Structures are given as C-alpha cells and as structure tokens.
Amino acid sequence: MFVSVFLFCLLNFVMSKHKLTSVDFEIFGNVQGVCFRMYTEDEGRALELSGWVKNTRQGTVIGQIQGPLDKVNNMKHWLEHVGSPSSRIDRAVFSNQRDISKLEIHGFSTRY
C-alpha cells in the first residue's frame, strides 16, 4: 500500500513539472518609460516561456505568459515583486489562468 501511494505522489509531482498553463496579467504602477516591457521579455525568454507584453493607454502593462506551471509561477513572482530596475510595481493582477495541452504562442515578444 505504501509503495502505491508513494508512486502515485511521485507521478503527480513529475507530471506537474510538465503541465502547461496560460495566464494573463496586468501590472499597475510606474511601469511605462522604465524598460518594463524589455525586461519582461528578457525574463520570459530566460525562463523559456512563451508570451507577449504590451503597454496600455491607461498606463499599465498587460500580457500573457505560457509554459510549465513552475516557470509561469516564477514569472508571476517576478512581475509582481521585481520588474525592471526603475519600475515601481503597485499591483499585479493575474486572470484567466488555465491548463493548456500545448503552447498557443511561440517565443516571447513585445506587442504594439
């Protein structure tokens, strides 16, 4: 019985590493004119994620990230707590998080 439970837990752990997810984000604060998009693109590529980032007319930055759940969670932390060196992040809103079977976006880019 113990071996079965152990194998089940191990399998779930391994599968969660390969589970793909997609999430939308909006970042509020002083995030325009401070290279936030460029740093976001660089961080997304460093984490081997797919996605995009864009300035809004309301002064926020929006985007979408896709990839393995653990790496997406690392990117969410970066967006909420780190950002570009000159930025000031007041709030990060994440929405529409969902599991995906394959990447819907390839590469990481800035949209205009």
Long-range contacts (C-beta under 8 A, 24 or more apart in sequence): 16-69, 16-70, 17-68, 17-69, 17-70, 18-68, 19-68, 19-69, 19-99, 20-66, 20-67, 20-68, 20-69, 20-99, 20-100, 20-101, 20-102, 20-103, 21-66, 21-67, 21-68, 21-69, 21-72, 21-97, 21-98, 21-99, 21-100, 22-64, 22-65, 22-66, 22-72, 22-96, 22-97, 22-98, 22-100, 22-104, 23-64, 23-65, 23-66, 23-72, 23-76, 23-94, 23-95, 23-96, 23-97, 23-98, 24-62, 24-63, 24-64, 24-94, 24-95, 24-96, 24-97, 25-62, 25-63, 25-64, 25-65, 25-76, 25-79, 25-92, 25-93, 25-94, 25-95, 26-56, 26-60, 26-61, 26-62, 26-92, 26-93, 26-95, 27-60, 27-61, 27-62, 27-79, 27-80, 27-83, 27-89, 27-91, 27-92, 27-93, 28-60, 28-89, 28-90, 28-91, 28-92, 28-93, 29-87, 29-88, 29-89, 29-90, 29-91, 30-86, 30-87, 30-88, 31-59, 31-60, 31-61, 31-83, 31-84, 31-87, 31-88, 31-89, 32-59, 32-60, 32-61, 34-84, 34-85, 34-86, 34-87, 35-84, 35-85, 35-86, 35-87, 36-61, 36-83, 36-84, 36-87, 37-61, 37-110, 38-84, 38-110, 39-83, 39-84, 39-85, 39-87, 40-79, 40-83, 40-84, 41-108, 41-109, 41-110, 43-75, 43-78, 43-82, 44-75, 44-108, 45-107, 45-108, 47-71, 47-74, 47-75, 49-75, 49-108, 50-103, 50-104, 50-105, 50-106, 50-107, 50-108, 51-105, 51-108, 52-105, 52-108, 52-109, 52-110, 52-111, 53-108, 53-109, 53-110, 53-111, 54-110, 54-111, 54-112, 63-111, 64-105, 66-100, 66-103, 66-104, 66-105, 67-103
